[in-house]
């Protein structure tokens, strides 16, 4: 594989804000420094030429999970290093799954690993390297999942049709809430979940929707309080007052404090601040995407750190924008 073919496929932030992890198309898993966006070390490698497609960082036990396009899952315990940020300390798991892997998720304690494939969901005990539970998938529709920020023994699965709260131990749902799209059932078939972002100190999450096929740009967003999932309701109204901002959003970047950051359709990094009273009618424009990074991209791979630094990837490069949120211009939602 030549350098021109090398591509960054996935990125994941560590818990310090000083380094981040990168999974590449050549199968390597690397650590990069936030201060200059450059590679510091190759932590380990999957099979050469097999892209690393999924990644999850577990800060409780300092473990990283990566999965590749050949359905291989690797779990390593890392150790902090003064020079390169992190080094690989111990391989905890290395297993090939029988079905194509779509997503991986570690429990908050980092003791259990969830692997979602095209055919089933598999629950593993990381230390013992055993599969404890397997459940066939009822539906193949796209989804996004995250650990429940207030219930460490549960995780949340979001689809275009529903939000499910599920127990880690049994994979059994304790609650399923239907999503109403402005009372228009036809809208459900026109959207799939692209991403889910937790922000506001874990009190709020945003759901990024796109079209089912083709272009992956945002078509709608929902902003929901976590505590609404615990209320006595079976139907959640998608209409949250942020329909206007959906028309401005090309891609959700991430959350920083009470701000939800997004890339606008004019390729500016912008934000809405839920602490502001005018959050539903105004947004803040910060800075444009660098001109040489404005070429049409099939997908956007972005992150925002605990310090508000923003990461963009383009092929084998990473751009780290620091202090970009200090520039502010208020814009009225048309």
C-alpha positions as CSV (number, residue, x, y, z in Angstrom):
1,X,0.0,0.0,0.0
2,X,1.5,3.3,-1.1
3,X,1.5,6.4,1.0
4,X,-1.0,7.9,-1.4
5,X,-3.5,5.2,-0.6
6,X,-3.2,5.4,3.1
7,X,-6.3,6.8,4.8
8,X,-7.4,7.6,8.4
9,X,-10.6,5.6,8.8
10,X,-11.5,6.3,12.5
11,X,-10.4,8.4,15.4
12,X,-11.0,8.3,19.1
13,X,-10.0,10.7,21.9
14,X,-8.2,9.8,25.1
15,X,-9.3,11.2,28.5
16,X,-6.4,13.7,28.9
17,X,-7.2,15.9,25.9
18,X,-3.5,15.8,24.9
19,X,-3.5,12.7,22.6
20,X,-5.9,10.8,20.4
21,X,-6.0,7.4,18.7
22,X,-6.1,6.8,14.9
23,X,-7.2,3.6,13.0
24,X,-5.8,3.5,9.5
25,X,-6.6,1.7,6.2
26,X,-3.3,-0.2,6.4
27,X,-4.4,-1.9,9.7
28,X,-2.3,0.2,12.1
29,X,-3.5,1.7,15.3
30,X,-1.5,4.8,16.3
31,X,-1.4,7.6,18.9
32,X,-1.2,11.2,17.8
33,X,-0.4,14.4,19.8
34,X,-3.0,17.1,20.0
35,X,-0.5,19.9,20.0
36,X,0.6,19.4,16.4
37,X,-1.7,16.6,15.0
38,X,1.3,14.4,14.2
39,X,1.8,10.7,14.9
40,X,3.8,9.7,17.9
41,X,3.7,5.9,17.9
42,X,2.2,2.9,16.3
43,X,0.5,1.1,19.2
44,X,-0.1,-2.2,17.4
45,X,-1.3,-3.5,14.0
46,X,-4.2,-5.6,12.6
47,X,-3.4,-7.6,9.5
48,X,-1.6,-5.4,6.9
49,X,-4.0,-3.8,4.4
50,X,-7.2,-4.6,6.4
51,X,-8.7,-1.2,7.5
52,X,-9.5,-0.5,11.1
53,X,-13.2,0.4,11.0
54,X,-14.2,0.8,14.6
55,X,-12.6,2.0,17.8
56,X,-13.5,2.7,21.4
57,X,-11.5,4.0,24.3
58,X,-12.2,2.8,27.8
59,X,-10.6,5.3,30.3
60,X,-11.6,3.4,33.4
61,X,-9.1,0.6,32.8
62,X,-7.1,2.4,30.1
63,X,-8.1,-0.1,27.4
64,X,-8.6,0.4,23.7
65,X,-10.8,-1.7,21.4
66,X,-10.4,-1.8,17.7
67,X,-12.2,-3.8,15.0
68,X,-11.3,-4.2,11.3
69,X,-13.0,-4.9,8.0
70,X,-12.2,-8.7,8.3
71,X,-14.2,-8.9,11.6
72,X,-11.2,-9.1,13.9
73,X,-11.5,-7.5,17.3
74,X,-8.4,-6.6,19.4
75,X,-8.4,-5.2,22.9
76,X,-5.2,-3.8,24.5
77,X,-4.4,-2.3,27.9
78,X,-2.3,0.9,27.4
79,X,0.1,2.7,29.7
80,X,0.8,6.4,29.8
81,X,4.1,7.5,28.4
82,X,5.8,10.8,28.9
83,X,7.2,10.9,25.3
84,X,4.6,9.4,23.1
85,X,1.4,9.7,25.2
86,X,0.6,6.0,25.3
87,X,2.2,2.6,24.8
88,X,0.7,-0.8,24.4
89,X,1.1,-2.7,27.7
90,X,-0.9,-6.0,27.4
91,X,-3.1,-7.6,24.8
92,X,-6.4,-8.6,26.5
93,X,-8.3,-10.1,23.6
94,X,-7.8,-11.0,19.9
95,X,-10.7,-12.7,18.2
96,X,-12.2,-13.0,14.8
97,X,-16.0,-12.8,14.7
98,X,-18.0,-14.8,12.2
99,X,-20.0,-11.9,10.9
100,X,-19.1,-8.4,9.6
101,X,-18.6,-6.0,12.6
102,X,-20.5,-2.7,12.6
103,X,-19.9,-1.2,16.0
104,X,-18.1,-1.9,19.3
105,X,-18.9,-0.6,22.8
106,X,-17.2,-1.0,26.2
107,X,-19.2,-0.9,29.4
108,X,-18.4,1.9,31.8
109,X,-16.3,-0.5,34.0
110,X,-14.5,-1.7,30.8
111,X,-15.1,-5.2,31.9
112,X,-17.6,-6.1,29.2
113,X,-17.4,-5.6,25.4
114,X,-20.4,-5.3,23.1
115,X,-19.8,-6.2,19.4
116,X,-22.6,-5.6,17.0
117,X,-22.4,-7.4,13.7
118,X,-24.7,-7.6,10.7
119,X,-26.3,-10.7,12.1
120,X,-26.2,-10.6,15.9
121,X,-25.0,-8.7,19.0
122,X,-22.3,-10.4,21.1
123,X,-21.4,-9.7,24.7
124,X,-17.9,-10.5,25.8
125,X,-16.1,-10.6,29.2
126,X,-12.9,-8.9,28.3
127,X,-10.6,-10.4,31.1
128,X,-11.9,-13.9,30.6
129,X,-11.9,-13.6,26.8
130,X,-15.3,-15.4,26.6
131,X,-18.5,-14.7,24.9
132,X,-21.2,-14.6,27.6
133,X,-24.3,-13.7,25.6
134,X,-25.3,-13.7,21.9
135,X,-28.5,-12.2,20.6
136,X,-29.8,-12.3,17.0
137,X,-30.6,-8.9,15.6
138,X,-34.3,-8.4,15.1
139,X,-33.8,-5.5,12.7
140,X,-30.9,-4.5,10.4
141,X,-31.6,-0.7,10.4
142,X,-28.8,1.7,11.2
143,X,-28.4,2.7,14.8
144,X,-26.1,4.5,17.2
145,X,-25.4,3.5,20.8
146,X,-23.9,5.0,23.9
147,X,-23.5,4.2,27.6
148,X,-26.3,5.6,29.8
149,X,-24.6,8.5,31.6
150,X,-26.8,8.1,34.7
151,X,-27.2,4.3,34.8
152,X,-23.8,2.5,34.4
153,X,-25.6,-0.9,34.1
154,X,-27.5,0.2,31.0
155,X,-26.8,1.5,27.5
156,X,-28.9,3.4,25.0
157,X,-29.7,2.4,21.4
158,X,-31.1,5.0,19.0
159,X,-32.7,4.3,15.7
160,X,-34.9,6.4,13.4
161,X,-37.9,4.7,15.0
162,X,-37.1,4.3,18.6
163,X,-34.9,4.8,21.6
164,X,-34.2,1.7,23.7
165,X,-32.7,1.5,27.2
166,X,-31.0,-1.9,27.6
167,X,-29.3,-3.8,30.4
168,X,-25.7,-4.7,30.0
169,X,-25.9,-8.0,31.7
170,X,-28.8,-9.6,29.8
171,X,-29.1,-7.4,26.7
172,X,-32.8,-7.1,27.6
173,X,-34.5,-3.8,27.0
174,X,-36.0,-2.2,30.1
175,X,-37.8,0.5,28.1
176,X,-38.5,1.2,24.4
177,X,-39.7,4.7,23.4
178,X,-41.1,5.4,20.0
179,X,-40.0,8.5,18.2
180,X,-42.6,10.7,16.6
181,X,-41.5,12.8,13.6
182,X,-43.9,15.7,13.7
183,X,-46.7,13.1,13.5
184,X,-45.6,12.2,10.0
185,X,-44.9,8.4,9.8
186,X,-43.5,8.9,6.2
187,X,-40.6,10.8,7.7
188,X,-39.3,7.7,9.4
189,X,-38.6,5.9,6.2
190,X,-36.7,8.9,4.9
191,X,-34.1,9.1,7.7
192,X,-31.5,6.9,9.4
193,X,-29.4,7.6,12.5
194,X,-26.0,8.9,11.5
195,X,-24.5,9.6,15.0
196,X,-25.4,10.3,18.6
197,X,-23.5,12.9,20.7
198,X,-23.6,13.3,24.5
199,X,-22.9,16.8,25.9
200,X,-24.0,19.3,28.6
201,X,-22.1,17.2,31.2
202,X,-24.1,14.1,30.2
203,X,-27.5,15.7,30.7
204,X,-28.3,16.0,26.9
205,X,-27.8,14.1,23.7
206,X,-28.2,15.0,20.1
207,X,-29.2,12.6,17.3
208,X,-27.9,13.2,13.8
209,X,-30.1,11.9,11.0
210,X,-29.3,11.5,7.3
211,X,-30.9,9.9,4.2
212,X,-30.9,6.1,4.1
213,X,-28.8,5.9,0.9
214,X,-26.2,8.0,-0.9
215,X,-25.3,11.4,0.6
216,X,-24.5,11.2,4.3
217,X,-25.1,14.9,5.1
218,X,-27.5,15.7,7.9
219,X,-31.2,16.0,7.2
220,X,-32.5,16.5,10.7
221,X,-31.3,16.6,14.3
222,X,-33.0,16.0,17.7
223,X,-31.8,17.4,20.9
224,X,-33.1,15.6,24.0
225,X,-32.6,15.7,27.7
226,X,-31.4,12.3,29.2
227,X,-34.0,12.5,32.0
228,X,-36.9,12.5,29.5
229,X,-36.0,8.8,28.8
230,X,-36.9,8.0,32.4
231,X,-40.3,9.7,32.3
232,X,-43.5,7.7,32.0
233,X,-43.8,8.0,28.3
234,X,-43.8,5.5,25.4
235,X,-43.7,8.1,22.6
236,X,-41.1,10.9,22.3
237,X,-41.9,13.9,20.1
238,X,-39.0,14.6,17.7
239,X,-40.1,18.2,17.4
240,X,-37.8,19.9,20.0
241,X,-37.7,23.5,18.6
242,X,-34.5,23.0,16.7
243,X,-36.0,22.2,13.3
244,X,-34.7,25.5,11.9
245,X,-31.1,24.7,12.7
246,X,-31.4,21.3,11.0
247,X,-31.5,23.1,7.7
248,X,-28.1,24.7,8.4
249,X,-26.3,21.5,9.5
250,X,-24.1,19.5,7.2
251,X,-22.5,17.4,9.9
252,X,-22.5,17.3,13.7
253,X,-19.0,17.6,15.1
254,X,-19.5,17.0,18.8
255,X,-20.3,18.6,22.1
256,X,-18.3,21.0,24.3
257,X,-19.8,22.0,27.6
258,X,-23.3,23.2,26.7
259,X,-22.5,23.8,23.1
260,X,-23.3,21.5,20.2
261,X,-20.8,22.0,17.4
262,X,-21.6,21.4,13.7
263,X,-20.2,22.0,10.3
264,X,-22.6,24.2,8.3
265,X,-23.6,23.7,4.7
266,X,-21.3,26.7,3.9
267,X,-18.5,24.8,5.6
268,X,-18.1,26.9,8.7
269,X,-17.7,25.5,12.2
270,X,-20.6,26.7,14.2
271,X,-22.4,26.0,17.5
272,X,-25.6,26.4,19.4
273,X,-25.5,26.9,23.1
274,X,-28.3,25.4,25.1
275,X,-27.6,27.8,28.0
276,X,-28.6,30.7,25.8
277,X,-32.3,31.6,25.7
278,X,-32.1,32.2,21.9
279,X,-30.6,28.8,21.2
280,X,-33.6,27.9,18.9
281,X,-33.3,31.1,16.8
282,X,-29.6,32.0,16.8
283,X,-26.4,30.1,16.3
284,X,-22.7,31.2,16.5
285,X,-20.3,31.0,13.6
286,X,-16.7,30.4,14.6
287,X,-14.4,29.8,11.6
288,X,-14.4,28.3,8.1
289,X,-13.0,24.9,7.2
290,X,-9.5,25.5,5.8
291,X,-9.7,26.1,2.1
292,X,-7.4,23.2,1.1
293,X,-9.7,20.9,3.1
294,X,-12.9,21.9,1.3
295,X,-12.7,19.3,-1.4
296,X,-15.8,17.1,-1.6
297,X,-15.6,14.3,1.0
298,X,-17.6,11.1,1.1
299,X,-17.8,11.3,4.9
300,X,-16.6,13.6,7.7
301,X,-14.5,12.2,10.5
302,X,-14.4,14.8,13.3
303,X,-14.1,15.1,17.1
304,X,-14.0,17.9,19.7
305,X,-11.9,17.5,22.8
306,X,-12.5,18.3,26.5
307,X,-10.6,21.6,25.8
308,X,-12.7,22.6,22.8
309,X,-10.0,21.7,20.2
310,X,-11.5,20.4,17.0
311,X,-10.2,17.5,14.8
312,X,-10.8,17.1,11.1
313,X,-9.3,14.3,9.0
314,X,-8.7,14.2,5.3
315,X,-7.2,11.0,3.9
316,X,-4.0,10.5,5.9
317,X,-3.9,13.9,7.5
318,X,-5.4,15.4,10.7
319,X,-6.0,19.0,11.2
320,X,-6.2,20.2,14.9
321,X,-7.8,23.6,15.3
322,X,-7.1,25.1,18.7
323,X,-8.8,28.2,20.2
324,X,-11.1,28.2,17.2
325,X,-14.2,28.7,19.4
326,X,-12.9,32.0,20.6
327,X,-13.9,33.7,17.3
328,X,-17.7,34.3,17.5
329,X,-20.3,35.8,15.2
330,X,-24.0,35.5,15.9
331,X,-26.2,34.4,13.1
332,X,-30.0,34.4,12.9
333,X,-31.7,31.1,11.8
334,X,-33.5,31.8,8.6
